[in-house]
């Protein structure tokens, strides 16, 4: 259980770093979806692979 001081510090960090917190939350959700074999299906993972490969190619071409 977190102490009051820990909760305040966490809230302060989240308020100060909103974009980082949002990014890390979305990244965590994506990783959970991929790793959770009970919910992710093969067609879902193949679609994600295509999206990821497309994004990688796009970023590499920006260099």
Residue frames as qw, qx, qy, qz and C-alpha x, y, z in Angstrom:
[[0.000, 0.889, 0.459, 0.000, 0.00, 0.00, 0.00],
 [0.413, 0.471, -0.010, 0.780, 1.33, 3.42, -0.96],
 [0.289, -0.476, -0.443, 0.703, 1.82, 6.08, 1.64],
 [0.168, 0.908, 0.317, -0.218, 0.23, 9.52, 1.36],
 [0.164, -0.749, 0.375, 0.520, 3.63, 10.95, 0.44],
 [0.364, -0.063, 0.807, 0.462, 4.07, 8.36, -2.33],
 [0.309, 0.666, 0.676, 0.067, 0.60, 9.10, -3.70],
 [0.045, 0.932, 0.065, -0.354, 1.30, 12.85, -3.71],
 [0.261, -0.553, 0.584, 0.535, 4.67, 12.33, -5.41],
 [0.391, 0.217, 0.828, 0.339, 3.10, 10.08, -8.04],
 [0.233, 0.834, 0.493, -0.081, 0.32, 12.59, -8.72],
 [0.093, -0.862, 0.182, 0.464, 2.85, 15.42, -8.96],
 [0.334, -0.279, 0.732, 0.524, 4.94, 13.44, -11.46],
 [0.351, 0.470, 0.781, 0.213, 1.87, 12.56, -13.54],
 [0.136, 0.917, 0.291, -0.237, 0.74, 16.19, -13.62],
 [0.154, -0.783, 0.364, 0.480, 4.20, 17.39, -14.62],
 [0.102, -0.329, 0.824, 0.450, 4.83, 14.68, -17.26],
 [0.691, 0.330, 0.354, -0.537, 1.41, 14.18, -18.89],
 [0.662, 0.563, -0.375, -0.324, 2.74, 13.27, -22.34],
 [0.170, 0.421, -0.884, 0.112, 5.26, 10.76, -20.97],
 [0.434, 0.018, 0.767, -0.473, 2.59, 9.13, -18.81],
 [0.732, 0.443, 0.119, -0.503, 0.19, 8.93, -21.77],
 [0.511, 0.568, -0.618, -0.185, 2.89, 7.45, -24.03],
 [0.003, 0.309, -0.920, 0.242, 3.94, 4.85, -21.45],
 [0.586, 0.150, 0.588, -0.537, 0.33, 3.85, -20.76],
 [0.751, 0.502, -0.102, -0.416, -0.41, 3.30, -24.46],
 [0.377, 0.528, -0.760, -0.021, 2.84, 1.39, -24.94],
 [0.251, -0.183, 0.865, -0.395, 2.03, -0.81, -21.96],
 [0.710, 0.290, 0.370, -0.524, -1.46, -1.55, -23.27],
 [0.671, 0.558, -0.390, -0.294, -0.10, -2.50, -26.69],
 [0.193, 0.430, -0.870, 0.143, 2.49, -4.83, -25.17],
 [0.464, -0.021, 0.732, -0.498, -0.14, -6.40, -22.91],
 [0.766, 0.402, 0.082, -0.496, -2.43, -7.05, -25.87],
 [0.572, 0.543, -0.600, -0.134, 0.36, -8.72, -27.85],
 [0.095, 0.350, -0.883, 0.299, 1.57, -10.86, -24.94],
 [0.541, 0.008, 0.595, -0.594, -1.85, -11.90, -23.62],
 [0.093, 0.078, -0.902, -0.415, -2.55, -15.11, -25.49],
 [0.160, 0.422, 0.841, -0.297, -6.06, -15.38, -24.02],
 [0.279, 0.750, 0.314, -0.511, -7.32, -12.30, -25.85],
 [0.188, 0.652, -0.444, -0.586, -5.14, -11.69, -28.91],
 [0.867, 0.306, 0.386, -0.074, -5.96, -13.71, -32.02],
 [0.644, -0.039, 0.474, 0.599, -3.72, -14.58, -34.91],
 [0.331, 0.689, 0.430, 0.480, -5.49, -12.22, -37.31],
 [0.248, -0.965, -0.081, 0.031, -5.17, -9.38, -34.78],
 [0.601, -0.575, 0.332, 0.444, -1.44, -10.00, -34.43],
 [0.582, 0.255, 0.508, 0.582, -0.95, -10.19, -38.20],
 [0.129, 0.891, 0.315, 0.300, -2.75, -6.87, -38.62],
 [0.410, -0.887, 0.106, 0.185, -0.57, -5.29, -35.94],
 [0.687, -0.223, 0.428, 0.544, 2.54, -6.67, -37.63],
 [0.438, 0.574, 0.443, 0.531, 1.51, -5.03, -40.91],
 [0.110, -0.969, -0.156, -0.153, 0.85, -1.71, -39.16],
 [0.586, -0.702, 0.239, 0.326, 4.17, -1.87, -37.33],
 [0.665, 0.043, 0.462, 0.585, 6.11, -2.75, -40.49],
 [0.278, 0.777, 0.368, 0.429, 4.44, 0.10, -42.35],
 [0.291, -0.956, -0.015, -0.007, 5.28, 2.55, -39.57],
 [0.691, -0.444, 0.335, 0.462, 8.89, 1.35, -39.43],
 [0.567, 0.356, 0.452, 0.590, 9.23, 1.87, -43.17],
 [0.050, 0.922, 0.255, 0.286, 7.72, 5.34, -42.89],
 [0.467, -0.859, 0.131, 0.166, 10.13, 6.33, -40.12],
 [0.712, -0.201, 0.414, 0.530, 13.14, 4.92, -41.97],
 [0.456, 0.572, 0.422, 0.536, 12.24, 6.92, -45.07],
 [0.139, -0.976, -0.151, -0.068, 12.13, 10.14, -43.05],
 [0.660, -0.544, 0.191, 0.481, 15.86, 9.92, -42.32]]
